[in-house]
Amino acid sequence: MHSPADILEGIWTSARGDPTALGRVRLTGEEPQIPSSLPSPARP
């Protein structure tokens, strides 16, 4: 399983984001999430 940081790096790289900006991102909590307008399934 990939970590949230690995997933973000993959998305960031695909979008050709500035690598130095990615280095300033801090993910906190047990399961960091990026806000989305898409619905997500309810968790038990």
mmJSON file of the N, C-alpha and C atoms, coordinates in Angstrom:
{"data_MODEL":{"atom_site":{
"group_PDB":["ATOM","ATOM","ATOM","ATOM","ATOM","ATOM","ATOM","ATOM","ATOM","ATOM","ATOM","ATOM","ATOM","ATOM","ATOM","ATOM","ATOM","ATOM","ATOM","ATOM","ATOM","ATOM","ATOM","ATOM","ATOM","ATOM","ATOM","ATOM","ATOM","ATOM","ATOM","ATOM","ATOM","ATOM","ATOM","ATOM","ATOM","ATOM","ATOM","ATOM","ATOM","ATOM","ATOM","ATOM","ATOM","ATOM","ATOM","ATOM","ATOM","ATOM","ATOM","ATOM","ATOM","ATOM","ATOM","ATOM","ATOM","ATOM","ATOM","ATOM","ATOM","ATOM","ATOM","ATOM","ATOM","ATOM","ATOM","ATOM","ATOM","ATOM","ATOM","ATOM","ATOM","ATOM","ATOM","ATOM","ATOM","ATOM","ATOM","ATOM","ATOM","ATOM","ATOM","ATOM","ATOM","ATOM","ATOM","ATOM","ATOM","ATOM","ATOM","ATOM","ATOM","ATOM","ATOM","ATOM","ATOM","ATOM","ATOM","ATOM","ATOM","ATOM","ATOM","ATOM","ATOM","ATOM","ATOM","ATOM","ATOM","ATOM","ATOM","ATOM","ATOM","ATOM","ATOM","ATOM","ATOM","ATOM","ATOM","ATOM","ATOM","ATOM","ATOM","ATOM","ATOM","ATOM","ATOM","ATOM","ATOM","ATOM","ATOM","ATOM"],
"id":[1,2,3,4,5,6,7,8,9,10,11,12,13,14,15,16,17,18,19,20,21,22,23,24,25,26,27,28,29,30,31,32,33,34,35,36,37,38,39,40,41,42,43,44,45,46,47,48,49,50,51,52,53,54,55,56,57,58,59,60,61,62,63,64,65,66,67,68,69,70,71,72,73,74,75,76,77,78,79,80,81,82,83,84,85,86,87,88,89,90,91,92,93,94,95,96,97,98,99,100,101,102,103,104,105,106,107,108,109,110,111,112,113,114,115,116,117,118,119,120,121,122,123,124,125,126,127,128,129,130,131,132],
"type_symbol":["N","C","C","N","C","C","N","C","C","N","C","C","N","C","C","N","C","C","N","C","C","N","C","C","N","C","C","N","C","C","N","C","C","N","C","C","N","C","C","N","C","C","N","C","C","N","C","C","N","C","C","N","C","C","N","C","C","N","C","C","N","C","C","N","C","C","N","C","C","N","C","C","N","C","C","N","C","C","N","C","C","N","C","C","N","C","C","N","C","C","N","C","C","N","C","C","N","C","C","N","C","C","N","C","C","N","C","C","N","C","C","N","C","C","N","C","C","N","C","C","N","C","C","N","C","C","N","C","C","N","C","C"],
"label_atom_id":["N","CA","C","N","CA","C","N","CA","C","N","CA","C","N","CA","C","N","CA","C","N","CA","C","N","CA","C","N","CA","C","N","CA","C","N","CA","C","N","CA","C","N","CA","C","N","CA","C","N","CA","C","N","CA","C","N","CA","C","N","CA","C","N","CA","C","N","CA","C","N","CA","C","N","CA","C","N","CA","C","N","CA","C","N","CA","C","N","CA","C","N","CA","C","N","CA","C","N","CA","C","N","CA","C","N","CA","C","N","CA","C","N","CA","C","N","CA","C","N","CA","C","N","CA","C","N","CA","C","N","CA","C","N","CA","C","N","CA","C","N","CA","C","N","CA","C","N","CA","C","N","CA","C"],
"label_alt_id":[null,null,null,null,null,null,null,null,null,null,null,null,null,null,null,null,null,null,null,null,null,null,null,null,null,null,null,null,null,null,null,null,null,null,null,null,null,null,null,null,null,null,null,null,null,null,null,null,null,null,null,null,null,null,null,null,null,null,null,null,null,null,null,null,null,null,null,null,null,null,null,null,null,null,null,null,null,null,null,null,null,null,null,null,null,null,null,null,null,null,null,null,null,null,null,null,null,null,null,null,null,null,null,null,null,null,null,null,null,null,null,null,null,null,null,null,null,null,null,null,null,null,null,null,null,null,null,null,null,null,null,null],
"label_comp_id":["MET","MET","MET","HIS","HIS","HIS","SER","SER","SER","PRO","PRO","PRO","ALA","ALA","ALA","ASP","ASP","ASP","ILE","ILE","ILE","LEU","LEU","LEU","GLU","GLU","GLU","GLY","GLY","GLY","ILE","ILE","ILE","TRP","TRP","TRP","THR","THR","THR","SER","SER","SER","ALA","ALA","ALA","ARG","ARG","ARG","GLY","GLY","GLY","ASP","ASP","ASP","PRO","PRO","PRO","THR","THR","THR","ALA","ALA","ALA","LEU","LEU","LEU","GLY","GLY","GLY","ARG","ARG","ARG","VAL","VAL","VAL","ARG","ARG","ARG","LEU","LEU","LEU","THR","THR","THR","GLY","GLY","GLY","GLU","GLU","GLU","GLU","GLU","GLU","PRO","PRO","PRO","GLN","GLN","GLN","ILE","ILE","ILE","PRO","PRO","PRO","SER","SER","SER","SER","SER","SER","LEU","LEU","LEU","PRO","PRO","PRO","SER","SER","SER","PRO","PRO","PRO","ALA","ALA","ALA","ARG","ARG","ARG","PRO","PRO","PRO"],
"label_asym_id":["A","A","A","A","A","A","A","A","A","A","A","A","A","A","A","A","A","A","A","A","A","A","A","A","A","A","A","A","A","A","A","A","A","A","A","A","A","A","A","A","A","A","A","A","A","A","A","A","A","A","A","A","A","A","A","A","A","A","A","A","A","A","A","A","A","A","A","A","A","A","A","A","A","A","A","A","A","A","A","A","A","A","A","A","A","A","A","A","A","A","A","A","A","A","A","A","A","A","A","A","A","A","A","A","A","A","A","A","A","A","A","A","A","A","A","A","A","A","A","A","A","A","A","A","A","A","A","A","A","A","A","A"],
"label_entity_id":["1","1","1","1","1","1","1","1","1","1","1","1","1","1","1","1","1","1","1","1","1","1","1","1","1","1","1","1","1","1","1","1","1","1","1","1","1","1","1","1","1","1","1","1","1","1","1","1","1","1","1","1","1","1","1","1","1","1","1","1","1","1","1","1","1","1","1","1","1","1","1","1","1","1","1","1","1","1","1","1","1","1","1","1","1","1","1","1","1","1","1","1","1","1","1","1","1","1","1","1","1","1","1","1","1","1","1","1","1","1","1","1","1","1","1","1","1","1","1","1","1","1","1","1","1","1","1","1","1","1","1","1"],
"label_seq_id":[1,1,1,2,2,2,3,3,3,4,4,4,5,5,5,6,6,6,7,7,7,8,8,8,9,9,9,10,10,10,11,11,11,12,12,12,13,13,13,14,14,14,15,15,15,16,16,16,17,17,17,18,18,18,19,19,19,20,20,20,21,21,21,22,22,22,23,23,23,24,24,24,25,25,25,26,26,26,27,27,27,28,28,28,29,29,29,30,30,30,31,31,31,32,32,32,33,33,33,34,34,34,35,35,35,36,36,36,37,37,37,38,38,38,39,39,39,40,40,40,41,41,41,42,42,42,43,43,43,44,44,44],
"pdbx_PDB_ins_code":[null,null,null,null,null,null,null,null,null,null,null,null,null,null,null,null,null,null,null,null,null,null,null,null,null,null,null,null,null,null,null,null,null,null,null,null,null,null,null,null,null,null,null,null,null,null,null,null,null,null,null,null,null,null,null,null,null,null,null,null,null,null,null,null,null,null,null,null,null,null,null,null,null,null,null,null,null,null,null,null,null,null,null,null,null,null,null,null,null,null,null,null,null,null,null,null,null,null,null,null,null,null,null,null,null,null,null,null,null,null,null,null,null,null,null,null,null,null,null,null,null,null,null,null,null,null,null,null,null,null,null,null],
"Cartn_x":[0.838,0.0,0.885,0.473,1.239,0.819,1.769,1.465,0.787,0.076,-0.507,0.544,1.74,2.803,3.224,3.298,3.646,2.585,1.324,0.225,0.252,0.43,0.5,1.667,2.812,3.973,3.683,3.001,2.651,1.726,0.719,-0.205,0.531,1.348,2.091,3.032,3.725,4.657,3.916,2.788,1.979,1.483,1.19,0.702,1.833,3.064,4.263,4.388,4.029,4.155,5.611,5.862,7.206,7.651,8.711,9.166,9.491,9.953,10.269,9.003,7.896,6.632,6.142,6.321,5.902,6.658,7.878,8.673,8.161,7.291,6.74,5.405,4.894,3.604,3.792,2.889,2.892,1.546,1.583,0.363,0.278,-0.878,-1.032,-2.178,-2.213,-3.278,-2.954,-3.847,-3.628,-3.915,-4.927,-5.298,-5.557,-4.501,-4.702,-5.531,-6.353,-7.189,-7.125,-7.182,-7.265,-8.747,-9.219,-10.628,-11.09,-12.301,-12.836,-14.317,-14.804,-16.228,-16.916,-16.137,-16.703,-17.151,-18.3,-18.749,-17.85,-17.74,-16.955,-17.879,-17.623,-18.493,-18.364,-19.432,-19.426,-18.525,-17.847,-16.955,-17.664,-17.499,-18.148,-17.595],
"Cartn_y":[-1.179,0.0,1.244,2.237,3.475,4.441,5.217,6.224,7.425,8.25,9.465,10.354,10.413,11.23,10.681,9.353,8.736,9.031,8.959,9.224,10.679,11.589,13.007,13.277,12.662,12.856,12.382,11.263,10.759,11.713,12.221,13.177,14.458,14.942,16.19,16.076,14.947,14.72,14.638,13.944,13.824,15.18,16.057,17.397,18.367,17.866,18.674,19.835,19.542,20.557,20.801,21.965,22.352,21.464,20.687,19.786,20.497,21.74,22.45,22.781,23.023,23.292,22.037,20.893,19.636,19.403,19.843,19.691,20.493,21.469,22.296,21.777,20.699,20.14,19.308,19.501,18.684,17.994,16.686,15.909,15.537,15.785,15.505,14.526,13.945,13.016,11.611,10.693,9.307,9.062,9.73,9.535,10.899,11.623,12.934,12.821,13.814,13.832,15.2,15.202,16.443,16.741,17.958,18.254,17.963,17.472,17.093,17.417,17.707,17.903,16.578,15.508,14.201,13.518,12.843,12.153,10.971,10.668,9.504,8.572,7.278,6.338,6.507,6.215,6.3,5.195,5.492,4.5,3.896,2.607,1.961,2.42],
"Cartn_z":[0.0,0.0,0.0,-0.73,-0.826,0.274,0.726,1.742,1.077,1.856,1.284,0.612,1.183,0.598,-0.77,-0.894,-2.179,-3.234,-2.828,-3.76,-4.208,-3.254,-3.603,-4.547,-4.28,-5.145,-6.573,-6.712,-8.04,-8.786,-8.087,-8.705,-9.07,-8.141,-8.343,-9.541,-9.627,-10.727,-12.055,-12.068,-13.297,-13.785,-12.812,-13.156,-13.454,-13.403,-13.649,-12.671,-11.411,-10.362,-10.007,-9.467,-9.052,-7.887,-8.051,-6.988,-5.673,-5.736,-4.497,-3.715,-4.406,-3.721,-3.007,-3.62,-3.003,-1.698,-1.637,-0.427,0.749,0.491,1.567,2.1,1.501,1.925,3.187,4.148,5.368,5.465,5.519,5.699,7.169,7.778,9.198,9.419,10.573,10.903,10.416,10.757,10.377,8.905,8.37,6.979,6.336,5.96,5.341,4.068,3.833,2.649,2.01,0.699,-0.055,-0.249,0.057,-0.116,-1.541,-1.66,-2.969,-3.021,-4.22,-4.409,-4.724,-4.866,-5.164,-3.878,-3.928,-2.72,-2.391,-1.127,-0.723,0.06,-0.006,0.706,2.221,2.906,4.367,4.916,5.985,6.61,7.809,8.014,9.165,10.482],
"occupancy":[1.0,1.0,1.0,1.0,1.0,1.0,1.0,1.0,1.0,1.0,1.0,1.0,1.0,1.0,1.0,1.0,1.0,1.0,1.0,1.0,1.0,1.0,1.0,1.0,1.0,1.0,1.0,1.0,1.0,1.0,1.0,1.0,1.0,1.0,1.0,1.0,1.0,1.0,1.0,1.0,1.0,1.0,1.0,1.0,1.0,1.0,1.0,1.0,1.0,1.0,1.0,1.0,1.0,1.0,1.0,1.0,1.0,1.0,1.0,1.0,1.0,1.0,1.0,1.0,1.0,1.0,1.0,1.0,1.0,1.0,1.0,1.0,1.0,1.0,1.0,1.0,1.0,1.0,1.0,1.0,1.0,1.0,1.0,1.0,1.0,1.0,1.0,1.0,1.0,1.0,1.0,1.0,1.0,1.0,1.0,1.0,1.0,1.0,1.0,1.0,1.0,1.0,1.0,1.0,1.0,1.0,1.0,1.0,1.0,1.0,1.0,1.0,1.0,1.0,1.0,1.0,1.0,1.0,1.0,1.0,1.0,1.0,1.0,1.0,1.0,1.0,1.0,1.0,1.0,1.0,1.0,1.0],
"B_iso_or_equiv":[0.0,0.0,0.0,0.0,0.0,0.0,0.0,0.0,0.0,0.0,0.0,0.0,0.0,0.0,0.0,0.0,0.0,0.0,0.0,0.0,0.0,0.0,0.0,0.0,0.0,0.0,0.0,0.0,0.0,0.0,0.0,0.0,0.0,0.0,0.0,0.0,0.0,0.0,0.0,0.0,0.0,0.0,0.0,0.0,0.0,0.0,0.0,0.0,0.0,0.0,0.0,0.0,0.0,0.0,0.0,0.0,0.0,0.0,0.0,0.0,0.0,0.0,0.0,0.0,0.0,0.0,0.0,0.0,0.0,0.0,0.0,0.0,0.0,0.0,0.0,0.0,0.0,0.0,0.0,0.0,0.0,0.0,0.0,0.0,0.0,0.0,0.0,0.0,0.0,0.0,0.0,0.0,0.0,0.0,0.0,0.0,0.0,0.0,0.0,0.0,0.0,0.0,0.0,0.0,0.0,0.0,0.0,0.0,0.0,0.0,0.0,0.0,0.0,0.0,0.0,0.0,0.0,0.0,0.0,0.0,0.0,0.0,0.0,0.0,0.0,0.0,0.0,0.0,0.0,0.0,0.0,0.0],
"pdbx_formal_charge":[null,null,null,null,null,null,null,null,null,null,null,null,null,null,null,null,null,null,null,null,null,null,null,null,null,null,null,null,null,null,null,null,null,null,null,null,null,null,null,null,null,null,null,null,null,null,null,null,null,null,null,null,null,null,null,null,null,null,null,null,null,null,null,null,null,null,null,null,null,null,null,null,null,null,null,null,null,null,null,null,null,null,null,null,null,null,null,null,null,null,null,null,null,null,null,null,null,null,null,null,null,null,null,null,null,null,null,null,null,null,null,null,null,null,null,null,null,null,null,null,null,null,null,null,null,null,null,null,null,null,null,null],
"auth_seq_id":[1,1,1,2,2,2,3,3,3,4,4,4,5,5,5,6,6,6,7,7,7,8,8,8,9,9,9,10,10,10,11,11,11,12,12,12,13,13,13,14,14,14,15,15,15,16,16,16,17,17,17,18,18,18,19,19,19,20,20,20,21,21,21,22,22,22,23,23,23,24,24,24,25,25,25,26,26,26,27,27,27,28,28,28,29,29,29,30,30,30,31,31,31,32,32,32,33,33,33,34,34,34,35,35,35,36,36,36,37,37,37,38,38,38,39,39,39,40,40,40,41,41,41,42,42,42,43,43,43,44,44,44],
"auth_comp_id":["MET","MET","MET","HIS","HIS","HIS","SER","SER","SER","PRO","PRO","PRO","ALA","ALA","ALA","ASP","ASP","ASP","ILE","ILE","ILE","LEU","LEU","LEU","GLU","GLU","GLU","GLY","GLY","GLY","ILE","ILE","ILE","TRP","TRP","TRP","THR","THR","THR","SER","SER","SER","ALA","ALA","ALA","ARG","ARG","ARG","GLY","GLY","GLY","ASP","ASP","ASP","PRO","PRO","PRO","THR","THR","THR","ALA","ALA","ALA","LEU","LEU","LEU","GLY","GLY","GLY","ARG","ARG","ARG","VAL","VAL","VAL","ARG","ARG","ARG","LEU","LEU","LEU","THR","THR","THR","GLY","GLY","GLY","GLU","GLU","GLU","GLU","GLU","GLU","PRO","PRO","PRO","GLN","GLN","GLN","ILE","ILE","ILE","PRO","PRO","PRO","SER","SER","SER","SER","SER","SER","LEU","LEU","LEU","PRO","PRO","PRO","SER","SER","SER","PRO","PRO","PRO","ALA","ALA","ALA","ARG","ARG","ARG","PRO","PRO","PRO"],
"auth_asym_id":["A","A","A","A","A","A","A","A","A","A","A","A","A","A","A","A","A","A","A","A","A","A","A","A","A","A","A","A","A","A","A","A","A","A","A","A","A","A","A","A","A","A","A","A","A","A","A","A","A","A","A","A","A","A","A","A","A","A","A","A","A","A","A","A","A","A","A","A","A","A","A","A","A","A","A","A","A","A","A","A","A","A","A","A","A","A","A","A","A","A","A","A","A","A","A","A","A","A","A","A","A","A","A","A","A","A","A","A","A","A","A","A","A","A","A","A","A","A","A","A","A","A","A","A","A","A","A","A","A","A","A","A"],
"auth_atom_id":["N","CA","C","N","CA","C","N","CA","C","N","CA","C","N","CA","C","N","CA","C","N","CA","C","N","CA","C","N","CA","C","N","CA","C","N","CA","C","N","CA","C","N","CA","C","N","CA","C","N","CA","C","N","CA","C","N","CA","C","N","CA","C","N","CA","C","N","CA","C","N","CA","C","N","CA","C","N","CA","C","N","CA","C","N","CA","C","N","CA","C","N","CA","C","N","CA","C","N","CA","C","N","CA","C","N","CA","C","N","CA","C","N","CA","C","N","CA","C","N","CA","C","N","CA","C","N","CA","C","N","CA","C","N","CA","C","N","CA","C","N","CA","C","N","CA","C","N","CA","C","N","CA","C"],
"pdbx_PDB_model_num":[1,1,1,1,1,1,1,1,1,1,1,1,1,1,1,1,1,1,1,1,1,1,1,1,1,1,1,1,1,1,1,1,1,1,1,1,1,1,1,1,1,1,1,1,1,1,1,1,1,1,1,1,1,1,1,1,1,1,1,1,1,1,1,1,1,1,1,1,1,1,1,1,1,1,1,1,1,1,1,1,1,1,1,1,1,1,1,1,1,1,1,1,1,1,1,1,1,1,1,1,1,1,1,1,1,1,1,1,1,1,1,1,1,1,1,1,1,1,1,1,1,1,1,1,1,1,1,1,1,1,1,1]
}}}
